[in-house]
Amino acid sequence: MKLSGKVWKFGDHVNTDLIIPARYINSSDPDFLAAHCMEDADPDFAKKVRPGDIIVAGDNFGCGSSREHAPIALKAAGIAAVVARSFARIFYRSAFNTGLPIFEASTLYEAVREGDEIEVDAERGLIVTRGRDPQRFAIEPIPPFMRELIAAGGLMAYLKRRS
């Protein structure tokens, strides 16, 4: 699986309330959630993000309340993947359960700016920056089973296919 897109940068400790504010979690409609994704960090985010874009963040992305609304909102907004220094454990599980690929990269955050283009090769465990001075960053490849979950669209879709 190869993904490429424009970088959206967010810092450390981006919690699930910032990803999708609690005032909107009365709905599980992906389109509704996408329209409000990251709006407290950037009110125009949902209007500016494009399918295939990638979030690059610092430490502990997805901390806070345990809710699958957060990765659903990101995925529905068009985010192809999230790359962070680290993820909150519950967000890590929820992301794969909903089919949103996530990757840990300890030094990418400092090397990219918002708007840069990057390519993520999930099988080879590699991120390459595009532009005047391309750089390469090693990441943990996604294990085959987790790639199957993502390809299916998440855990529930994966289980439906298998039955």
ChimeraX commands (.cxc) that place a marker at each C-alpha (Angstrom):
marker #1 position 0.00,0.00,0.00 radius 0.5
marker #1 position 1.43,3.35,-1.08 radius 0.5
marker #1 position -0.14,6.64,-0.06 radius 0.5
marker #1 position 0.87,10.11,-1.07 radius 0.5
marker #1 position -0.53,13.49,-0.22 radius 0.5
marker #1 position -0.18,16.95,1.21 radius 0.5
marker #1 position 0.89,17.33,4.83 radius 0.5
marker #1 position -1.31,18.89,7.50 radius 0.5
marker #1 position 0.72,19.47,10.70 radius 0.5
marker #1 position -0.60,19.31,14.23 radius 0.5
marker #1 position 1.45,19.30,17.43 radius 0.5
marker #1 position 1.64,17.10,20.51 radius 0.5
marker #1 position -1.29,15.69,22.49 radius 0.5
marker #1 position -3.97,16.20,19.84 radius 0.5
marker #1 position -6.94,14.73,21.65 radius 0.5
marker #1 position -10.09,13.19,20.30 radius 0.5
marker #1 position -12.10,16.28,21.30 radius 0.5
marker #1 position -9.90,18.36,19.00 radius 0.5
marker #1 position -10.24,15.82,16.17 radius 0.5
marker #1 position -14.03,15.77,16.49 radius 0.5
marker #1 position -15.52,18.00,19.19 radius 0.5
marker #1 position -17.79,16.23,21.67 radius 0.5
marker #1 position -20.73,18.43,20.66 radius 0.5
marker #1 position -20.90,16.46,17.39 radius 0.5
marker #1 position -20.66,12.88,18.63 radius 0.5
marker #1 position -24.43,12.49,18.82 radius 0.5
marker #1 position -24.10,11.40,15.20 radius 0.5
marker #1 position -22.06,8.58,13.71 radius 0.5
marker #1 position -22.68,9.72,10.11 radius 0.5
marker #1 position -19.22,9.93,8.50 radius 0.5
marker #1 position -20.14,12.88,6.27 radius 0.5
marker #1 position -21.47,14.87,9.21 radius 0.5
marker #1 position -18.36,14.10,11.28 radius 0.5
marker #1 position -16.08,15.00,8.35 radius 0.5
marker #1 position -17.70,18.43,8.07 radius 0.5
marker #1 position -16.61,19.18,11.66 radius 0.5
marker #1 position -13.25,17.40,11.68 radius 0.5
marker #1 position -10.49,19.46,13.37 radius 0.5
marker #1 position -12.70,22.56,13.37 radius 0.5
marker #1 position -11.56,23.73,16.82 radius 0.5
marker #1 position -7.93,23.65,15.61 radius 0.5
marker #1 position -8.68,25.09,12.16 radius 0.5
marker #1 position -12.28,26.16,11.45 radius 0.5
marker #1 position -11.74,25.75,7.69 radius 0.5
marker #1 position -9.92,22.40,7.82 radius 0.5
marker #1 position -12.84,20.39,6.40 radius 0.5
marker #1 position -13.12,22.80,3.47 radius 0.5
marker #1 position -9.38,22.79,2.71 radius 0.5
marker #1 position -8.44,19.13,3.16 radius 0.5
marker #1 position -8.40,16.99,0.02 radius 0.5
marker #1 position -8.73,13.23,-0.42 radius 0.5
marker #1 position -5.33,11.62,0.09 radius 0.5
marker #1 position -3.93,14.29,2.40 radius 0.5
marker #1 position -1.86,13.12,5.38 radius 0.5
marker #1 position -1.71,14.43,8.94 radius 0.5
marker #1 position 1.74,14.63,10.52 radius 0.5
marker #1 position 1.69,15.13,14.27 radius 0.5
marker #1 position 3.84,15.04,17.37 radius 0.5
marker #1 position 3.50,12.85,20.44 radius 0.5
marker #1 position 0.40,11.14,21.80 radius 0.5
marker #1 position -1.95,11.76,18.85 radius 0.5
marker #1 position -5.54,10.72,19.63 radius 0.5
marker #1 position -5.31,10.94,23.41 radius 0.5
marker #1 position -8.35,11.67,25.54 radius 0.5
marker #1 position -11.78,10.11,25.27 radius 0.5
marker #1 position -12.13,6.70,23.73 radius 0.5
marker #1 position -14.28,7.18,20.66 radius 0.5
marker #1 position -14.20,5.77,17.17 radius 0.5
marker #1 position -15.75,9.00,15.93 radius 0.5
marker #1 position -12.24,10.52,15.73 radius 0.5
marker #1 position -10.69,8.19,13.13 radius 0.5
marker #1 position -14.03,8.00,11.30 radius 0.5
marker #1 position -14.07,11.82,11.02 radius 0.5
marker #1 position -10.48,11.92,9.75 radius 0.5
marker #1 position -11.03,9.19,7.20 radius 0.5
marker #1 position -14.33,10.67,5.99 radius 0.5
marker #1 position -12.69,14.10,5.65 radius 0.5
marker #1 position -10.26,12.56,3.17 radius 0.5
marker #1 position -7.24,11.94,5.36 radius 0.5
marker #1 position -5.40,8.94,3.89 radius 0.5
marker #1 position -3.14,8.37,6.90 radius 0.5
marker #1 position -1.80,9.88,10.10 radius 0.5
marker #1 position 1.92,9.84,10.85 radius 0.5
marker #1 position 2.91,10.82,14.38 radius 0.5
marker #1 position 5.78,10.42,16.81 radius 0.5
marker #1 position 3.39,8.35,18.94 radius 0.5
marker #1 position -0.28,7.53,19.34 radius 0.5
marker #1 position -2.57,7.06,22.30 radius 0.5
marker #1 position -3.17,3.33,22.65 radius 0.5
marker #1 position -6.96,3.48,22.27 radius 0.5
marker #1 position -6.72,5.68,19.16 radius 0.5
marker #1 position -4.24,3.24,17.64 radius 0.5
marker #1 position -6.78,0.41,17.95 radius 0.5
marker #1 position -9.73,2.54,16.84 radius 0.5
marker #1 position -7.85,3.73,13.75 radius 0.5
marker #1 position -7.21,0.20,12.50 radius 0.5
marker #1 position -10.73,-0.89,13.47 radius 0.5
marker #1 position -12.12,1.85,11.22 radius 0.5
marker #1 position -9.62,1.32,8.40 radius 0.5
marker #1 position -7.49,4.46,8.91 radius 0.5
marker #1 position -3.77,3.72,8.41 radius 0.5
marker #1 position -1.46,5.21,11.03 radius 0.5
marker #1 position 2.32,5.17,11.28 radius 0.5
marker #1 position 4.89,6.12,13.88 radius 0.5
marker #1 position 7.89,8.14,12.71 radius 0.5
marker #1 position 10.08,9.72,15.37 radius 0.5
marker #1 position 11.79,12.40,13.25 radius 0.5
marker #1 position 9.43,13.20,10.37 radius 0.5
marker #1 position 7.62,15.98,12.26 radius 0.5
marker #1 position 10.69,18.21,12.37 radius 0.5
marker #1 position 11.55,17.56,8.71 radius 0.5
marker #1 position 8.28,18.59,7.04 radius 0.5
marker #1 position 6.20,21.73,6.79 radius 0.5
marker #1 position 2.47,22.00,6.31 radius 0.5
marker #1 position 1.77,21.76,2.61 radius 0.5
marker #1 position 4.76,19.54,1.81 radius 0.5
marker #1 position 4.09,16.36,-0.17 radius 0.5
marker #1 position 5.07,12.97,1.23 radius 0.5
marker #1 position 4.74,9.36,0.12 radius 0.5
marker #1 position 4.17,6.53,2.58 radius 0.5
marker #1 position 5.04,2.97,1.58 radius 0.5
marker #1 position 3.32,0.84,4.21 radius 0.5
marker #1 position 4.78,-2.47,3.05 radius 0.5
marker #1 position 8.40,-1.33,2.84 radius 0.5
marker #1 position 8.20,0.81,5.96 radius 0.5
marker #1 position 9.33,4.00,4.31 radius 0.5
marker #1 position 8.27,7.64,4.05 radius 0.5
marker #1 position 9.80,9.84,1.36 radius 0.5
marker #1 position 9.44,13.60,1.27 radius 0.5
marker #1 position 9.00,15.17,-2.14 radius 0.5
marker #1 position 10.46,18.39,-3.37 radius 0.5
marker #1 position 13.85,19.99,-3.73 radius 0.5
marker #1 position 15.66,17.85,-1.13 radius 0.5
marker #1 position 13.90,14.47,-0.76 radius 0.5
marker #1 position 14.46,12.71,2.54 radius 0.5
marker #1 position 13.72,9.13,3.62 radius 0.5
marker #1 position 12.34,8.04,6.98 radius 0.5
marker #1 position 12.02,4.49,8.24 radius 0.5
marker #1 position 8.70,3.46,9.80 radius 0.5
marker #1 position 7.41,0.16,11.07 radius 0.5
marker #1 position 5.68,-1.63,8.21 radius 0.5
marker #1 position 2.05,-2.44,8.89 radius 0.5
marker #1 position 1.74,-6.19,9.58 radius 0.5
marker #1 position -0.09,-8.16,6.86 radius 0.5
marker #1 position -3.22,-8.75,8.96 radius 0.5
marker #1 position -3.53,-5.04,9.76 radius 0.5
marker #1 position -3.11,-4.24,6.04 radius 0.5
marker #1 position -6.03,-6.62,5.39 radius 0.5
marker #1 position -8.16,-4.68,7.90 radius 0.5
marker #1 position -7.33,-1.41,6.18 radius 0.5
marker #1 position -7.93,-2.80,2.69 radius 0.5
marker #1 position -11.33,-4.09,3.80 radius 0.5
marker #1 position -12.29,-0.70,5.24 radius 0.5
marker #1 position -11.98,-1.67,8.90 radius 0.5
marker #1 position -12.68,-4.53,11.27 radius 0.5
marker #1 position -16.45,-4.82,10.71 radius 0.5
marker #1 position -16.09,-4.82,6.92 radius 0.5
marker #1 position -13.30,-7.37,7.23 radius 0.5
marker #1 position -15.47,-9.68,9.34 radius 0.5
marker #1 position -18.42,-9.33,6.95 radius 0.5
marker #1 position -16.18,-10.38,4.05 radius 0.5
marker #1 position -15.04,-13.47,5.93 radius 0.5
marker #1 position -18.54,-14.70,6.81 radius 0.5
marker link #1:1,2 radius 0.2
marker link #1:2,3 radius 0.2
marker link #1:3,4 radius 0.2
marker link #1:4,5 radius 0.2
marker link #1:5,6 radius 0.2
marker link #1:6,7 radius 0.2
marker link #1:7,8 radius 0.2
marker link #1:8,9 radius 0.2
marker link #1:9,10 radius 0.2
marker link #1:10,11 radius 0.2
marker link #1:11,12 radius 0.2
marker link #1:12,13 radius 0.2
marker link #1:13,14 radius 0.2
marker link #1:14,15 radius 0.2
marker link #1:15,16 radius 0.2
marker link #1:16,17 radius 0.2
marker link #1:17,18 radius 0.2
marker link #1:18,19 radius 0.2
marker link #1:19,20 radius 0.2
marker link #1:20,21 radius 0.2
marker link #1:21,22 radius 0.2
marker link #1:22,23 radius 0.2
marker link #1:23,24 radius 0.2
marker link #1:24,25 radius 0.2
marker link #1:25,26 radius 0.2
marker link #1:26,27 radius 0.2
marker link #1:27,28 radius 0.2
marker link #1:28,29 radius 0.2
marker link #1:29,30 radius 0.2
marker link #1:30,31 radius 0.2
marker link #1:31,32 radius 0.2
marker link #1:32,33 radius 0.2
marker link #1:33,34 radius 0.2
marker link #1:34,35 radius 0.2
marker link #1:35,36 radius 0.2
marker link #1:36,37 radius 0.2
marker link #1:37,38 radius 0.2
marker link #1:38,39 radius 0.2
marker link #1:39,40 radius 0.2
marker link #1:40,41 radius 0.2
marker link #1:41,42 radius 0.2
marker link #1:42,43 radius 0.2
marker link #1:43,44 radius 0.2
marker link #1:44,45 radius 0.2
marker link #1:45,46 radius 0.2
marker link #1:46,47 radius 0.2
marker link #1:47,48 radius 0.2
marker link #1:48,49 radius 0.2
marker link #1:49,50 radius 0.2
marker link #1:50,51 radius 0.2
marker link #1:51,52 radius 0.2
marker link #1:52,53 radius 0.2
marker link #1:53,54 radius 0.2
marker link #1:54,55 radius 0.2
marker link #1:55,56 radius 0.2
marker link #1:56,57 radius 0.2
marker link #1:57,58 radius 0.2
marker link #1:58,59 radius 0.2
marker link #1:59,60 radius 0.2
marker link #1:60,61 radius 0.2
marker link #1:61,62 radius 0.2
marker link #1:62,63 radius 0.2
marker link #1:63,64 radius 0.2
marker link #1:64,65 radius 0.2
marker link #1:65,66 radius 0.2
marker link #1:66,67 radius 0.2
marker link #1:67,68 radius 0.2
marker link #1:68,69 radius 0.2
marker link #1:69,70 radius 0.2
marker link #1:70,71 radius 0.2
marker link #1:71,72 radius 0.2
marker link #1:72,73 radius 0.2
marker link #1:73,74 radius 0.2
marker link #1:74,75 radius 0.2
marker link #1:75,76 radius 0.2
marker link #1:76,77 radius 0.2
marker link #1:77,78 radius 0.2
marker link #1:78,79 radius 0.2
marker link #1:79,80 radius 0.2
marker link #1:80,81 radius 0.2
marker link #1:81,82 radius 0.2
marker link #1:82,83 radius 0.2
marker link #1:83,84 radius 0.2
marker link #1:84,85 radius 0.2
marker link #1:85,86 radius 0.2
marker link #1:86,87 radius 0.2
marker link #1:87,88 radius 0.2
marker link #1:88,89 radius 0.2
marker link #1:89,90 radius 0.2
marker link #1:90,91 radius 0.2
marker link #1:91,92 radius 0.2
marker link #1:92,93 radius 0.2
marker link #1:93,94 radius 0.2
marker link #1:94,95 radius 0.2
marker link #1:95,96 radius 0.2
marker link #1:96,97 radius 0.2
marker link #1:97,98 radius 0.2
marker link #1:98,99 radius 0.2
marker link #1:99,100 radius 0.2
marker link #1:100,101 radius 0.2
marker link #1:101,102 radius 0.2
marker link #1:102,103 radius 0.2
marker link #1:103,104 radius 0.2
marker link #1:104,105 radius 0.2
marker link #1:105,106 radius 0.2
marker link #1:106,107 radius 0.2
marker link #1:107,108 radius 0.2
marker link #1:108,109 radius 0.2
marker link #1:109,110 radius 0.2
marker link #1:110,111 radius 0.2
marker link #1:111,112 radius 0.2
marker link #1:112,113 radius 0.2
marker link #1:113,114 radius 0.2
marker link #1:114,115 radius 0.2
marker link #1:115,116 radius 0.2
marker link #1:116,117 radius 0.2
marker link #1:117,118 radius 0.2
marker link #1:118,119 radius 0.2
marker link #1:119,120 radius 0.2
marker link #1:120,121 radius 0.2
marker link #1:121,122 radius 0.2
marker link #1:122,123 radius 0.2
marker link #1:123,124 radius 0.2
marker link #1:124,125 radius 0.2
marker link #1:125,126 radius 0.2
marker link #1:126,127 radius 0.2
marker link #1:127,128 radius 0.2
marker link #1:128,129 radius 0.2
marker link #1:129,130 radius 0.2
marker link #1:130,131 radius 0.2
marker link #1:131,132 radius 0.2
marker link #1:132,133 radius 0.2
marker link #1:133,134 radius 0.2
marker link #1:134,135 radius 0.2
marker link #1:135,136 radius 0.2
marker link #1:136,137 radius 0.2
marker link #1:137,138 radius 0.2
marker link #1:138,139 radius 0.2
marker link #1:139,140 radius 0.2
marker link #1:140,141 radius 0.2
marker link #1:141,142 radius 0.2
marker link #1:142,143 radius 0.2
marker link #1:143,144 radius 0.2
marker link #1:144,145 radius 0.2
marker link #1:145,146 radius 0.2
marker link #1:146,147 radius 0.2
marker link #1:147,148 radius 0.2
marker link #1:148,149 radius 0.2
marker link #1:149,150 radius 0.2
marker link #1:150,151 radius 0.2
marker link #1:151,152 radius 0.2
marker link #1:152,153 radius 0.2
marker link #1:153,154 radius 0.2
marker link #1:154,155 radius 0.2
marker link #1:155,156 radius 0.2
marker link #1:156,157 radius 0.2
marker link #1:157,158 radius 0.2
marker link #1:158,159 radius 0.2
marker link #1:159,160 radius 0.2
marker link #1:160,161 radius 0.2
marker link #1:161,162 radius 0.2
marker link #1:162,163 radius 0.2
view
